[in-house]
Amino acid sequence: MTADAPLPKPKARLRDIALAAGVAQGTVSNVFNHPERVSDAIRGKVMAAAEALGYQGADPLARMLRTGHIGTIAVVIPEGLGYAFGDPAALALIQGVAAVCDETGRGISVYAAADVEAARKALASAAVDGFIMYCMEEEPGVLDIIRGRGLPVVTVDQPLLEGCRTVTVADRSGAAAATRHLLGLGHRRIGVLSMELMPDSREGEVSLDRIHGSIYAAGQERLFGILDAAFAADIPAARLPIEECLFDVESIERGTARLLQRQPGLTAILATCDRLALGAMGWLARQGLAVPGDVSVIGFDDIPAAATATPPLTTIRQPLVGKGRAAAGLLIDPGDRREIHFETELVLRGSTGPAKG
């Protein structure tokens, strides 16, 4: 620092604001922590004084030492941050968590576990009050760190972990309902597009062993639901080709093309998520195949793009934002609840119709 450089301005404290506003320090604390206890007039005076003094809010560490809470919720996702903000389902969940944080005066931090070692370091020192784990496989390196913190944990779309609360969706029965819808329209030559079942970037034909060995609960349960309904209709698994895809256009196109090769005369495609269904619809259109005239398509999730697609996508609706809200609520104020379970709903739109012939 040079001799003529200005000295840094002292950080404003609550007592400085109280003195400037002419109120008690406890009143200032209520303005920032319990505003409902203070009149609009007093709150206005305090906020004006805080702004004039350049007050930037309570020190997080000091708040944690004083209250035992930092005021922030962590959301942990299995992929990179690009996935969190690029996948409509993941983004909707984060929006649901953020809505509850806004309503309760909390913050939200999103942590990516794609790099396990980096995630371990970040989660070990994360200044948060608890963790929401979304679609996380049982990666010991991450789970051990989170459990070792002794903070509340809520899982979403994954098997219940010991000591954790969970938010689940009726994936299996929802996928079975989607399958029955196609069967009711006369479809018997059906192909399935599946989300990734293991974190190995594999795509291609799916065996029963791979389904049983999947570490992603939602995708696994949806395939089980499809197989349940097919079996009930006397369609053996061998006659129901399943193609595993990555979440990129080229992979979805390859998977859709392989389905048509493996299932001659295919009349319907059942996708385990809307992103795959919409990708398949785009590829079919470029091949000159009409949806649903030539091939019916059904998805799962009901992301916003499903309703605006051409044609609009028939799908299974789950509460994407609602899951995030439920997870945040279960973390903040669980009461005696261990699990919040959501049912699904078949949403009929224009992408499915009677089988040809």
Residue pairs with C-beta under 8 A, 6 or more apart in sequence:
9 54
11 56
12 50
12 53
12 54
12 55
12 56
14 25
14 28
14 29
15 25
15 28
16 53
16 55
17 28
17 46
17 49
17 50
17 53
17 55
18 24
18 25
18 27
18 28
20 49
20 52
20 53
21 28
21 45
21 46
21 48
21 49
22 45
23 42
23 45
23 46
27 38
27 42
27 46
28 46
28 50
30 37
30 38
31 38
31 42
31 43
31 46
31 47
32 57
32 58
35 43
38 46
60 70
60 71
60 72
60 127
61 127
63 69
63 70
63 71
64 70
64 127
69 129
70 127
70 128
70 129
71 105
71 106
71 107
71 129
72 106
72 107
72 108
72 109
72 127
72 128
72 129
73 97
73 101
73 106
73 107
73 108
73 109
73 128
73 129
73 130
73 131
73 132
73 328
73 331
73 332
74 108
74 109
74 110
74 111
74 123
74 126
74 128
74 130
74 131
74 132
75 84
75 93
75 94
75 97
75 108
75 109
75 110
75 111
75 131
75 132
75 134
76 110
76 111
76 112
76 113
76 119
76 123
76 131
76 132
76 133
76 134
76 136
76 142
76 146
77 83
77 84
77 90
77 110
77 111
77 112
77 113
77 134
77 135
77 136
78 113
78 114
78 134
78 135
78 136
78 137
78 199
79 112
79 113
79 114
80 112
80 114
81 110
81 112
83 90
83 112
83 114
83 247
84 90
84 91
84 94
84 110
84 112
85 91
85 94
87 247
87 275
88 274
88 275
88 301
88 303
88 304
88 305
88 320
89 273
89 301
89 303
89 320
90 134
90 135
92 303
92 320
92 321
92 323
92 324
93 134
93 156
93 320
93 321
93 323
93 324
93 327
94 108
94 110
94 324
95 321
95 324
96 320
96 321
96 322
96 323
96 324
96 325
96 326
96 327
96 328
97 108
97 132
97 324
97 325
97 327
97 328
98 108
98 324
99 321
99 324
99 325
99 328
100 106
100 324
100 325
100 328
100 329
100 332
101 107
101 108
101 328
104 332
106 129
106 332
109 126
109 128
111 119
111 122
111 123
111 126
112 119
113 119
113 136
113 139
113 142
116 139
116 141
116 142
117 141
119 141
119 142
119 145
120 141
120 142
120 145
123 131
123 142
123 145
123 146
123 149
124 145
124 148
124 149
128 151
129 151
129 152
129 331
130 151
130 152
130 153
130 154
130 331
130 332
131 146
131 149
131 151
131 152
131 153
131 154
131 331
132 153
132 154
132 155
132 156
132 324
132 327
132 328
132 331
133 146
133 153
133 154
133 155
133 156
133 158
133 164
134 156
134 157
134 158
135 156
135 157
135 158
135 216
135 217
135 218
136 142
136 143
136 155
136 158
137 158
137 199
137 215
137 216
138 159
138 161
138 215
143 161
146 153
147 153
147 163
152 165
152 331
152 334
153 161
153 163
153 164
153 165
154 164
154 165
154 166
154 167
154 327
154 330
154 331
155 161
155 164
155 165
155 166
155 167
156 166
156 167
156 323
156 324
156 327
157 167
157 168
157 169
157 217
157 218
157 323
158 166
158 216
158 217
158 218
159 217
160 166
160 339
165 330
165 331
165 334
165 337
165 338
165 339
166 338
166 339
166 340
167 323
167 326
167 327
167 330
167 339
167 340
167 341
167 342
168 339
168 340
168 341
168 342
169 218
169 318
169 319
169 323
169 341
169 342
169 343
169 344
170 341
170 342
170 343
170 344
171 217
171 218
171 221
171 222
171 225
171 300
171 318
171 344
172 221
172 222
172 224
172 225
172 228
173 225
173 343
173 344
174 222
174 225
174 300
174 316
174 318
174 343
174 344
174 346
175 221
175 222
175 223
175 224
175 225
175 226
175 229
175 270
175 272
175 300
175 316
176 225
176 226
176 228
176 229
177 225
177 229
177 316
177 344
177 346
178 225
178 226
178 270
178 298
178 300
178 315
178 316
178 346
179 190
179 225
179 226
179 228
179 229
179 230
179 270
180 229
180 233
181 298
181 314
181 346
181 348
181 352
182 190
182 268
182 270
182 296
182 298
182 352
183 229
183 230
183 233
185 268
185 296
185 352
185 353
185 354
185 355
186 354
186 355
187 267
187 268
187 296
187 355
188 235
188 267
188 355
189 263
189 264
189 265
189 266
189 267
189 268
189 355
190 230
190 235
190 240
190 263
190 266
190 267
190 268
190 269
190 270
191 240
191 241
191 242
191 243
191 259
191 260
191 262
191 263
191 266
191 268
191 269
191 270
192 206
192 223
192 226
192 240
192 241
192 242
192 243
192 259
192 269
192 270
192 271
192 272
193 242
193 243
193 245
193 252
193 255
193 256
193 259
193 269
193 270
193 271
193 272
193 276
193 277
193 280
194 206
194 219
194 222
194 223
194 242
194 243
194 244
194 245
194 272
194 276
195 216
195 218
195 219
195 244
195 245
195 247
195 272
195 273
195 276
196 202
196 216
196 219
196 244
196 245
196 246
196 247
197 206
197 210
197 211
197 213
197 214
197 215
197 216
197 219
197 220
197 223
197 244
198 210
198 213
198 214
198 215
198 216
199 215
201 246
202 244
203 243
203 244
203 245
203 246
203 251
203 254
203 255
204 243
204 244
204 255
204 258
205 241
205 242
205 243
205 244
205 258
205 262
206 223
206 242
206 243
206 244
208 237
210 244
211 220
211 223
211 224
211 227
211 242
212 220
214 220
214 223
219 272
222 272
222 300
223 242
223 272
226 240
226 270
226 272
227 237
227 240
230 236
230 237
230 240
231 237
241 258
241 259
241 262
241 263
243 255
243 256
243 258
243 259
243 262
244 255
245 251
245 252
245 254
245 255
245 276
245 279
246 252
247 275
249 279
249 282
252 275
252 276
252 279
252 280
252 283
253 279
253 283
255 276
255 280
256 269
256 279
256 280
256 283
256 284
257 283
259 266
259 269
260 266
266 295
267 294
267 295
267 296
267 355
267 356
268 295
268 296
268 297
268 298
268 352
268 355
269 277
269 280
269 295
269 296
269 297
269 298
270 298
271 277
271 280
271 297
271 298
271 299
271 300
272 300
273 299
273 300
273 301
274 299
274 300
274 301
274 302
274 303
274 305
274 306
274 313
274 315
275 301
275 303
276 299
277 297
277 298
277 299
277 300
277 306
277 313
277 315
277 351
278 299
278 305
278 306
278 309
278 313
280 297
281 291
281 297
281 309
281 313
281 351
284 290
284 291
284 294
284 295
284 297
285 291
289 295
291 297
291 311
291 351
292 311
292 350
292 351
292 352
292 353
293 353
293 356
294 356
296 314
296 351
296 352
296 353
296 355
297 313
297 314
297 351
297 352
298 313
298 314
298 315
298 316
298 351
298 352
299 306
299 313
299 314
299 315
299 316
300 315
300 316
300 318
301 315
301 316
301 317
301 318
301 320
302 315
302 316
302 317
302 318
302 320
302 347
303 320
305 313
306 312
306 313
306 315
306 347
306 349
307 313
307 349
309 351
311 349
311 350
311 351
312 349
312 350
312 351
313 349
313 351
314 346
314 347
314 348
314 349
314 350
314 351
314 352
315 347
315 349
316 344
316 345
316 346
316 347
317 344
317 345
317 346
317 347
318 342
318 344
319 326
319 342
322 342
323 342
326 340
326 342
327 340
329 340
330 337
330 340
